Amino acid sequence: MIEKEEIEYEKSVLIGIINKFQDEEKSEEYLDELEFLAYTAGGEVLKRFTQKLDVPNPKTFIGTGKMEEVREFIEQNDVGTAIFDDELSPAQQKNIEKILKCKVVDRTYLILDIFAQRAKTSYARTQVELAQYEYLLPRLVGLWTHLERQRGGIGMRGPGETEIETDRRIVRDKISQLKDKLKTIDKQMAVQRGNRGQLVRVALVGYTNVGKSTLMNVISKSEVFAENKLFATLDTTVRKVVIRNLPFLLTDTVGFIRKLPTQLVESFKSTLDEVREADLLLHVVDIAHPNFEDHIASVNQILDEIESADKPTLMVFNKIDAYSPEVIEEDDLITEKTPAHNTLTEWKRTWMNRLGDNVLFISAINKENMEEFRKKVYEAVREIHITRFPYNNFLYPEYDKYTGEIEED
């Protein structure tokens, strides 16, 4: 009998700040997400540290007193990694490493590390490698131990400067090679997209870990990898789907996240081209997440950045099986009702009303309301298709408004 290999998680601490841009509640939410990122990357979070600061300390991100508190905890508990919730400058990272004497990782590099673990295809690995090198370039001094010779002084003069310039040149050359490789692959993928004919293209978009791949598996009867971890899907998957008798192409894309590293947005340009070239977007939302409205805003911001915010969109609120509103005790007269206490019925009466018929509530994993989902998608795809091919109108009849079945001629 083969024994299961136990995963060894790396001891970690999280560090964030509270300021006018993110209050205590928002900071706690970001750290929750950072802890999930750390878990996905193989880390075990022992403690969180937060500090109220108007602006991050330019030298050490947090104040000296709080830094000493972090250092003592790391030393006493043999912690291997300190993870910061915001991107650190090269100088900050170098200074912090000297004080904490452990591995120092910021949110950006943590996401890059997860992407490196998750990349399966040559294309995804090339995209991640490019992003990592672009992140690494300004941080060479802090990462290369042999570059300590450049400090100067007796016995310290000489080839130090030459070595760092050599390293920078190697990294720049590597970045150039990877960009050329991606250009070649981009051309190939553009040809592939062009060869798909005139079928309507539908793209699943949304925050990471909202159930896009699970939904893809349900409606395309495929086996796309899905897992309850962040960024389970990096490689774009395209499947031909037929609802009733209407065929279209469905694309599963990489999930978005707040504070998405700019290096990744650029290096995953071709992957995001699948979203740009889609005719219809299915914006999947995890309604069971307490901050799903913030997730919607983050996704919309990225869609705006890649010039895809104006595309026809169906809002698909997933995981209704896991949704439960917070209950207010009857004798609790102090607590005011917040959106967290809304039932699904109450949510439907809020801003979602303004979206008209473009809202769906489903559970992909339990296949709840999937018939309504298929009907809405069919109608949206049909509208695009008959606009493109008016003479095919008779092939794809509308649903009967009363029975919900397709009308027969």
SULJOFEN-V146807 format. One record per residue. N is the residue number from 1. D_CENTER is the distance of its C-alpha to the mean C-alpha in Angstrom with 2 decimals. Layout:
n->[N | N]
d_center->[D_CENTER | D_CENTER]
//
This chain:
n->[1 | 2 | 3 | 4 | 5 | 6 | 7 | 8 | 9 | 10 | 11 | 12 | 13 | 14 | 15 | 16 | 17 | 18 | 19 | 20 | 21 | 22 | 23 | 24 | 25 | 26 | 27 | 28 | 29 | 30 | 31 | 32 | 33 | 34 | 35 | 36 | 37 | 38 | 39 | 40 | 41 | 42 | 43 | 44 | 45 | 46 | 47 | 48 | 49 | 50 | 51 | 52 | 53 | 54 | 55 | 56 | 57 | 58 | 59 | 60 | 61 | 62 | 63 | 64 | 65 | 66 | 67 | 68 | 69 | 70 | 71 | 72 | 73 | 74 | 75 | 76 | 77 | 78 | 79 | 80 | 81 | 82 | 83 | 84 | 85 | 86 | 87 | 88 | 89 | 90 | 91 | 92 | 93 | 94 | 95 | 96 | 97 | 98 | 99 | 100 | 101 | 102 | 103 | 104 | 105 | 106 | 107 | 108 | 109 | 110 | 111 | 112 | 113 | 114 | 115 | 116 | 117 | 118 | 119 | 120 | 121 | 122 | 123 | 124 | 125 | 126 | 127 | 128 | 129 | 130 | 131 | 132 | 133 | 134 | 135 | 136 | 137 | 138 | 139 | 140 | 141 | 142 | 143 | 144 | 145 | 146 | 147 | 148 | 149 | 150 | 151 | 152 | 153 | 154 | 155 | 156 | 157 | 158 | 159 | 160 | 161 | 162 | 163 | 164 | 165 | 166 | 167 | 168 | 169 | 170 | 171 | 172 | 173 | 174 | 175 | 176 | 177 | 178 | 179 | 180 | 181 | 182 | 183 | 184 | 185 | 186 | 187 | 188 | 189 | 190 | 191 | 192 | 193 | 194 | 195 | 196 | 197 | 198 | 199 | 200 | 201 | 202 | 203 | 204 | 205 | 206 | 207 | 208 | 209 | 210 | 211 | 212 | 213 | 214 | 215 | 216 | 217 | 218 | 219 | 220 | 221 | 222 | 223 | 224 | 225 | 226 | 227 | 228 | 229 | 230 | 231 | 232 | 233 | 234 | 235 | 236 | 237 | 238 | 239 | 240 | 241 | 242 | 243 | 244 | 245 | 246 | 247 | 248 | 249 | 250 | 251 | 252 | 253 | 254 | 255 | 256 | 257 | 258 | 259 | 260 | 261 | 262 | 263 | 264 | 265 | 266 | 267 | 268 | 269 | 270 | 271 | 272 | 273 | 274 | 275 | 276 | 277 | 278 | 279 | 280 | 281 | 282 | 283 | 284 | 285 | 286 | 287 | 288 | 289 | 290 | 291 | 292 | 293 | 294 | 295 | 296 | 297 | 298 | 299 | 300 | 301 | 302 | 303 | 304 | 305 | 306 | 307 | 308 | 309 | 310 | 311 | 312 | 313 | 314 | 315 | 316 | 317 | 318 | 319 | 320 | 321 | 322 | 323 | 324 | 325 | 326 | 327 | 328 | 329 | 330 | 331 | 332 | 333 | 334 | 335 | 336 | 337 | 338 | 339 | 340 | 341 | 342 | 343 | 344 | 345 | 346 | 347 | 348 | 349 | 350 | 351 | 352 | 353 | 354 | 355 | 356 | 357 | 358 | 359 | 360 | 361 | 362 | 363 | 364 | 365 | 366 | 367 | 368 | 369 | 370 | 371 | 372 | 373 | 374 | 375 | 376 | 377 | 378 | 379 | 380 | 381 | 382 | 383 | 384 | 385 | 386 | 387 | 388 | 389 | 390 | 391 | 392 | 393 | 394 | 395 | 396 | 397 | 398 | 399 | 400 | 401 | 402 | 403 | 404 | 405 | 406 | 407 | 408 | 409]
d_center->[38.23 | 35.07 | 33.48 | 29.73 | 28.30 | 27.09 | 23.85 | 24.65 | 22.05 | 22.30 | 23.60 | 21.42 | 21.66 | 19.21 | 20.42 | 19.53 | 21.69 | 22.86 | 24.03 | 24.69 | 21.12 | 19.76 | 22.44 | 22.89 | 21.08 | 17.96 | 18.18 | 18.50 | 15.42 | 13.35 | 15.22 | 14.53 | 10.79 | 11.90 | 14.29 | 11.92 | 10.11 | 13.76 | 14.81 | 12.32 | 13.70 | 17.18 | 18.20 | 20.42 | 20.36 | 24.01 | 23.93 | 22.19 | 23.91 | 23.64 | 26.05 | 27.01 | 27.14 | 27.53 | 25.96 | 24.68 | 27.59 | 27.71 | 29.03 | 27.28 | 24.51 | 26.31 | 30.09 | 32.57 | 33.58 | 30.11 | 29.48 | 32.70 | 31.64 | 28.44 | 30.62 | 33.12 | 30.63 | 29.07 | 32.62 | 33.88 | 31.09 | 30.53 | 26.83 | 25.29 | 22.12 | 21.47 | 17.85 | 17.60 | 15.03 | 15.48 | 16.04 | 19.62 | 22.18 | 24.04 | 27.09 | 25.39 | 23.93 | 27.40 | 29.21 | 27.07 | 27.48 | 31.24 | 31.40 | 29.21 | 30.21 | 27.03 | 23.74 | 21.73 | 17.97 | 15.79 | 12.15 | 11.57 | 13.56 | 12.09 | 8.61 | 10.98 | 13.03 | 10.60 | 9.92 | 13.73 | 14.38 | 12.44 | 13.81 | 16.82 | 18.33 | 20.14 | 18.10 | 14.68 | 16.60 | 18.16 | 15.04 | 13.73 | 17.34 | 17.75 | 14.88 | 16.42 | 19.87 | 19.10 | 17.78 | 20.87 | 23.51 | 24.28 | 24.15 | 26.76 | 29.47 | 27.71 | 26.71 | 29.91 | 32.69 | 35.50 | 34.82 | 36.44 | 39.69 | 38.96 | 39.83 | 43.42 | 46.69 | 49.35 | 48.22 | 44.75 | 45.54 | 45.12 | 42.33 | 39.39 | 38.43 | 38.99 | 36.65 | 33.65 | 34.35 | 34.57 | 31.21 | 29.63 | 31.36 | 30.09 | 26.45 | 27.03 | 28.74 | 25.92 | 23.41 | 25.95 | 26.35 | 22.66 | 22.44 | 25.57 | 24.24 | 21.10 | 23.51 | 25.55 | 22.74 | 21.52 | 25.11 | 25.27 | 22.18 | 23.65 | 26.86 | 25.17 | 23.63 | 27.12 | 28.78 | 27.07 | 29.75 | 29.61 | 27.69 | 25.40 | 21.73 | 19.20 | 15.40 | 12.99 | 10.10 | 8.11 | 5.57 | 4.25 | 7.86 | 9.87 | 12.17 | 11.70 | 13.20 | 15.85 | 16.81 | 17.05 | 19.36 | 21.47 | 22.27 | 22.58 | 24.28 | 22.30 | 20.80 | 17.20 | 15.79 | 14.19 | 13.82 | 13.11 | 10.72 | 7.06 | 6.05 | 9.60 | 9.59 | 9.53 | 12.86 | 13.57 | 16.12 | 18.83 | 21.46 | 24.58 | 24.94 | 28.21 | 28.67 | 32.41 | 33.66 | 31.01 | 28.82 | 25.49 | 22.53 | 19.22 | 16.05 | 12.94 | 10.03 | 6.75 | 3.97 | 3.01 | 3.54 | 7.26 | 9.14 | 6.96 | 9.88 | 12.29 | 13.31 | 10.21 | 10.53 | 14.13 | 14.17 | 11.92 | 14.32 | 16.00 | 13.09 | 12.36 | 16.14 | 15.88 | 14.44 | 17.10 | 19.82 | 19.11 | 21.92 | 20.13 | 16.62 | 15.88 | 13.42 | 12.61 | 12.51 | 13.05 | 16.36 | 17.18 | 14.71 | 17.00 | 14.80 | 13.53 | 15.23 | 13.19 | 9.95 | 12.03 | 13.08 | 9.77 | 8.99 | 12.69 | 12.72 | 10.48 | 12.63 | 15.56 | 14.82 | 14.88 | 17.88 | 16.78 | 17.15 | 20.69 | 20.24 | 21.66 | 19.10 | 19.48 | 17.67 | 17.25 | 17.19 | 16.58 | 17.75 | 20.98 | 22.59 | 20.74 | 21.33 | 24.24 | 25.23 | 26.51 | 30.30 | 32.62 | 35.83 | 38.88 | 40.69 | 37.80 | 39.01 | 36.88 | 33.34 | 32.33 | 30.30 | 26.68 | 23.99 | 23.15 | 26.61 | 26.20 | 26.92 | 25.27 | 28.48 | 28.25 | 24.66 | 25.98 | 28.62 | 26.36 | 24.53 | 23.47 | 27.13 | 26.75 | 24.45 | 27.48 | 27.11 | 23.50 | 22.21 | 21.97 | 21.73 | 21.23 | 20.56 | 19.30 | 20.23 | 23.68 | 24.12 | 25.22 | 26.01 | 25.01 | 28.27 | 27.45 | 24.01 | 25.85 | 28.43 | 26.08 | 24.21 | 27.67 | 29.03 | 26.22 | 26.38 | 30.19 | 30.42 | 28.57 | 30.60 | 34.02 | 33.37 | 32.88 | 35.68 | 38.14 | 40.63 | 38.28 | 38.44 | 40.91 | 38.79 | 35.99 | 37.65 | 36.03 | 35.48 | 38.45 | 37.58 | 39.72 | 39.37 | 35.77 | 37.18 | 37.40 | 40.61 | 43.19 | 45.47]
//
